[in-house]
Amino acid sequence: MLTHYGSPVTLPTGFVVARERARPLAPEERRAAILDAVIPLLKEQGRTVSTRQMAEAAGIAEGTLFRAFGDKESLIAAAIERYFDPEPFRNRLRGIDPDDPTEDKVRQFVSTFLERFQGVVGFMSAMAIEPPQPPNGEDVRNSAWYGLIDQIFRPGELAVSKETFAFFVRLVAFGNAIPAFTGPHAFTTDELSDLILRGVLPVPPRTNPPRTKG
């Protein structure tokens, strides 16, 4: 029996309630869903995580895991590739509204870089991955993320060039992701943003202009 606004409704004899089955995931969608469920485990346990734990995290049978990826090492390789995909990082930068106040945009920019580097460094440490060597002669100004700065900040909105701003944020965000550099104090987004926005000198007290006799 069904109810309508709390009142029972009697259905005709022979009436069948059809329930629509959930659309099965396409193979690539299923693989992506499995990887998204497995990556947090890899960040916590590294390569020692078992395929049984992976399957449980993804809510599937262990056999389904092997059918999707073949073996454990292939699954781990696919997870590493997915985690290092730069497109989600770029999309977060694209999501910064150029109409937001400048200070808010700087904080969002810093936060995006901090989370990216902290995540990458932590994942590399858990998976015992050697840092890649940058290609000789690579100019970061040709990178996709660098080209997004003009979409976020208008001309003249920053007191320094976009190149100086971008390289400085990248430098401090990367340094803040290295435990040996941060020691007992890892900087928060607000701390780094305030240092970038206001420096280290105290703000001079505001003085009231002298009154003029009228």
N, C-alpha and C positions, 0 to 999 in steps of 0.2 A: 504494500500500500504506500502511495506517495502522499506527501502533504503539500499544501499550497497556502502560504502565509500562515502556517501553523495549523491549518484545518486539514483533516484527512480527505483524500480524494479516492473514490472507488473507480478502479479501472475496468473497462469492459472485459468480459470473459475472453480468454485467448490473447489478450494484449501482452506483448512482450516488450520490455524496456531494453532497447539496444544500447550497449555500451561501446563507445568507440575505443579501439585499442590504440595505445601509444604508438606513434610512428617509429619503427626500428631505425637505429642510427646507421648512417652510411659507414662503410669501413673506415674512412679517414676521420669521421666524427668520433667513432668509437675509439680509435687509436688516440685521438687528442684528449678525449675524456679520461682514458686510462692514464695517460701521461700526466695530466693535471692532478690526478689523485695520487700518483706515485711520487712526484717531485718533492712534496713536503717530507715524505719518508726518507728519501735520499738525502735531503738537507740535514735531517736529524741523525741518520744512522750510516750514511755513506753506502759503500758497496756491500756491506755486510747484511743489508736487509734481504729477507728471503722472498722468494716468489709467492709464497703463501701469504705473507704480510702484504705484498703488493696487491694481490688479488682481493684480499679482504678490504683494503683501503678503497679499491675501485668498485667494490660490491659485485664482483663477478667470480666465476669459477676459475681455478688455476689453469684449467685446460683452455679456457677462453683467452687467457693471457698469452699462452704459448701460440695459439692459433693466430693471434693478432701480431705477434712480434717474433715468433720463432724460438728465441731463447732469451735468457736473462741478460746477456751482454748486449744483444741487439736492442732490447728494451731500454737498457741504461744509456746506450749510445743515442737512441732517439730522444730520451728525456734530456740529455745534455744539450743536444741540438735545439730542442724546443726552448729550454731555459735561456739559452744564449741568443735566441732570436731577438734582434734589436727592435722589431716593429712595435711590440707593446710599449717599449720605452718611448719611441717616437710618437706613438699615439697619445701618450700622456702629455707630452710637450704640445702636441696639436690641440689638446683639450684645454690649454690655458687660454682664457678669454682675453683677447687684446684690449677689451674695454674695461677690464678690472683695473683698480688702482695700481700704480707702479710697484709699490711696496708689496702688495699681494702677489703680483706676478713674479717678483724676485723670489719671494718665499716659496712659491710653487715650483719655480725653476730649480732652486736649491734642493727642495724636498725630493724632486724627481731624480736628480743626480745622486743624492745621498742614498735613496732606496735602491737605485740601480747598482751602485758600486758595492754597497753593503751586501746586497743579495748575491752578486756575482762572486765577490771575494769569499763569502761564507760558503757558497756552493762549491767553489773550486777547492776550498780547504777540506770540506766534507768528502769530496770525491777524489781527493789527492790528484788534482789536475795541475799540470805545470802551466804557468801563464804563457800565453802565446806571444811570440816576438812580432812586433809591428813591422809591416813591410818597409823596406828601405825606400826613402823618398816619399812616403805617404804624407799628404797634406790634409790635416784634419778639417781644413776649411772646405774641402770637397765632400765631407761627410753629410749625410742626409739631416742629421740632427742640427748641425751648424746652420744649414740653410733655413731652419725653422725660426731662428731668432728674429729675423725680419718680420715674421708673421706675429710675433708676440710683442715686441717693443717697437714703438714708432721712432722715426728719426728724431734725435735730440732728446729722447726720453731718458737716456742714461748719460751720466757725466763722462763716461769713458767709451771707447769704441766697443762694438759688439765683440770684436776679437778678444780684447782684453778681458771683458766680462766673462765670456764663454770659457776661455782658457783658465781664468782664475777659479771659477766655480768648479770646473772639472778637476783642477789641481787639489783644492781643499776637500772636495767630496771624496776623491780617491784616497787622499791621505787619511781622512777620517774613517775610512773603511779598513785600514790596516791596523790590527790590534797592537803591533809593536810600536806604532807611531802614536796612538791615542793614549796608551798607558792606562792610568786610572780614570781618565776623563775623555769619553767620546762626546763630541759636540752634538747638540740637538740642532734640528732645522732652524729653530728660532735663534739660537745662539750664533750660528754661522750667518744667518740672514742679517741679524743686527750688526755683526761685525762688518759685513759687506756694505750694508746701507749707511752705517754711522761711524765706522772705524773704531779706534780705541781711545780717542780723546774725549774728555768730558764735554757734555753739552753746556755751553755757556748759559748762565741764567738770563732769563728774559728781563730786560729793563723797560720800564714805562717811559715813553717819550716825555720830555719836559713840557709842562703846561705853558701855554702862551696866554698872556693877559689880553682879554678882549674888552 
